[in-house]
């Protein structure tokens, strides 16, 4: 049985598109985002409360779009610092 890449990817994600229904954007749960970013769910909840991270809330369920996850990743990823040029003091 051969499957194309999109069908295989959908099966891996555990979500198969319904024939005849437009494919809506996939939302990611708080737990899925926390695992993907290697952060705790508590850390994400705190940032949602304090920093107002973009997210959707359906009742008590918090979800994120792929764009929102990338925005979180970009916002909290440490950027390499250019080496600072220091001058040495002359010892007398």
C-alpha positions in Angstrom: 0.0 0.0 0.0 1.5 3.3 -1.0 0.7 6.6 0.6 1.7 10.1 -0.4 3.7 12.3 1.9 0.8 14.5 3.0 -1.3 11.5 4.0 1.6 10.0 5.9 2.2 13.3 7.7 -1.4 13.6 8.6 -1.5 10.0 9.9 1.6 10.7 12.0 -0.1 13.8 13.5 -3.1 11.7 14.3 -5.4 13.9 12.2 -6.7 12.8 8.9 -8.5 15.3 6.8 -12.2 14.6 6.1 -12.9 14.3 2.4 -15.0 17.2 1.1 -14.3 19.4 4.1 -11.8 22.3 3.7 -8.6 21.7 5.6 -8.6 24.2 8.4 -5.4 25.3 10.1 -4.3 22.9 12.8 -4.2 24.3 16.3 -1.7 23.0 18.8 -2.5 22.4 22.5 -0.7 23.9 25.4 1.0 20.5 26.1 2.1 20.0 22.5 3.6 23.5 22.4 5.4 23.1 25.7 6.9 19.8 24.6 7.9 21.2 21.2 9.6 24.2 22.8 11.0 22.2 25.7 9.3 24.4 28.3 6.8 23.5 31.0 3.1 24.2 30.6 3.3 26.3 33.8 5.9 28.6 32.1 3.6 29.0 29.1 0.6 29.7 31.3 2.6 32.3 33.2 3.7 34.0 30.0 0.1 34.0 28.7 -1.1 35.6 31.9 1.7 38.2 32.3 3.1 38.8 28.8 -0.1 38.3 27.0 1.2 35.7 24.5 -1.0 35.4 21.4 -3.2 32.3 21.8 -6.8 31.1 21.4 -9.0 30.1 24.3 -12.0 27.9 23.8 -13.5 27.6 27.3 -10.6 26.3 29.4 -8.7 24.9 26.4 -5.7 27.0 25.3 -4.5 26.5 21.7 -1.9 28.0 19.4 -1.5 28.3 15.7 1.8 27.5 14.0 2.4 31.2 13.5 1.9 31.9 17.2 4.3 29.1 18.1 7.0 30.5 15.8 6.4 34.0 17.3 6.9 32.5 20.8 10.1 30.7 19.7 11.5 33.9 18.0 10.7 36.0 21.1 12.3 33.8 23.6 15.2 32.4 21.6 18.5 33.7 22.8 20.5 35.4 20.1 24.3 35.0 20.0 26.0 38.0 21.4 28.9 39.4 19.3 32.2 39.2 21.1 32.8 42.4 23.0 35.9 44.3 22.4 37.6 45.1 25.7 40.6 47.1 26.3 43.1 45.8 28.8 44.4 48.2 31.4 48.0 48.7 31.4 49.7 47.4 34.5 52.2 49.7 35.9 
